[in-house]
Each structure stands twice: as C-alpha cells, then as structure tokens.
Amino acid sequence: MVSIRALAAASSVLALGLSFGAVQAADIAPGRKPAVAEVNGKIEFQGGPYTIDNFGGGGEWEGGASLSVPLGDVLGLQADVAVSNTVNGNMLDGGMLHFFTRDPDAYLFGVTGGSFWTNNANAQLIGPEVELYAGQFSFQAYAGFMNANVAGVNSGKAFGIGDISYYATDNLMFKLGAKDVMDFKTGHLGLEYMISDSMPVSFTLDGRIGDSNYRAVDVGLKFYFGGPDKSLIRRHREDDPPNRIFDVFNGAGNAFVPPSGPGAPTPQQVCESGGGTWNPSPPPGECIPGG
C-alpha cells in the first residue's frame, strides 16, 4: 500500500501542475526550443528478481510518477514520487524536485533534491544534475551530498550517478552507467523501447551488479502523457528528465537496511568501520562522520 507520505507528495505534484499549467514558453529566441515543451509527465513501473549477500534472493519492485512544467522560456520544474521495497521487505518511498534550465539541442543544467523514508531509516539529498546531448548520444550525471539516518546512526556522504545513452533509433535507447549511493556501488546496462510516436508506451529492461554480490534484472513499463506525438529521444530531451528516485532506490542495495540478526554489526561498529566517531549521548547515539 502506498504510504501517506507518498500520497501527500503525489498531491503536491498535482498541485504543481495546476499552479503552473498555464505557464507556456513564449518570446523564446529564434531557433531555440523551450526547456520544457509543455506540461507533461510519465508513470512507470519495474521489477524482477534479485540476490544479495545476507538477504538471499527475492523480488524487487518500484513504481513512480513524474510531472514536468515550463517556467517561462528557459526554465523547467519537475516533481517525482516513487515507492519501492527494500531487501528486508519494508517499503521505501520518497519525493524529489528538479529545477533546471535546458536547451533540448545541447544540454540540461539543474539542481535536484529530495527525501526518502523507510522503517527506521530516512535520507535527504541534493546536488547538481547535468545532461549533454550529442547526436544520438546523451551523457547524464547527478551527484551531490546525502544525509542519512539508519537505525539512529546519522551520516553524511557524497553520492554519484552517471549514464551514457545511445539511441540506435529515435525510439530505441541503450544505456550504460554506474552509481555510488551511501557507499553502495553498482553498475548497470539497460534499454528502453517505445512502441511508436503516436503510442507513447515503452518497455524497459535493466540488469545490475554491485557490492555484496548484488545481482538484479528488472523489466518494466513507462506511460508518457502530455503534448503532441513525438519520439522517445525527443521526449527525453524536450519533456521530463529521469525520475531520480528510481536511480537512488535501485542503486542503494542494502544501504537503507539497519543491521539486524545474529552477528550483525552494531550501529557503533558500522560508524567506526566507516571512519566515523560514535557519540553515545543522547541515546540511541549518533555517528560523527570523519572523525
């Protein structure tokens, strides 16, 4: 069941759409496309089997929605919401906002931040987001700072996500990338295929490997809406940026799962093994990063 927080975030997305729906790109320089063509969005789902040390195997899943709106000529705003499961069976949910400028023929530069929650854990992150477009290639990067509280242990860490996409056709994209989220590192290879310009439904496939012998293969569907008929490459560059919650969720592995079970390290041991200093007061204690 989707949590109250995710529903509240979804309501915020709808409110954004209603508030900015009338804002249209106008008076733009000749030959320059707007940062966001018009109000648009997507709904997406994916899931599949996984294995990881200490948790065995199971099925992972995630679902989310995004809504993008133009803010004048060269600025755009996107809101994301998503829910997922964790490797110990709890629900992980969150919301993010992207604020960006973009030339759909060349680049996107922006700032993206958000929050995530699960049982006994939460995290907040913010950082720059960049996309560069060169013919059939796209280069995407998102990095910054994440503060997390897992079972009472506070820690702040840098994170990074990078991808290279190649459009074999305007409706078939292959993607190769790597992530470091909460010191959990993964690599992935995937594809997205949209049925046609006039039927904006796409199929996705993504395979991942990572720390703790993490292995996963997900298949999914995306439903795009808003605006005229257009190809997948144009939707990616003229409409909505990626839902970055998906990137964090499927790149975190067991990072948001508190230590548990016989022989599991204590929060103090987790802190000190990461180079931090444990402060036991006030209970339950906190981790001081770096020292």
PyMOL commands that set and color helices and strands:
alter all, ss='L'
color gray80, all
select helices_A, chain A and resi 4-20+232-238+244-249+267-273
alter helices_A, ss='H'
color red, helices_A
select strands_A, chain A and resi 40-52+56-71+75-85+91-103+107-118+121-134+137-150+153-169+172-181+184-196+199-210+214-225+277-279+286-288
alter strands_A, ss='S'
color yellow, strands_A
deselect
rebuild
show_as cartoon
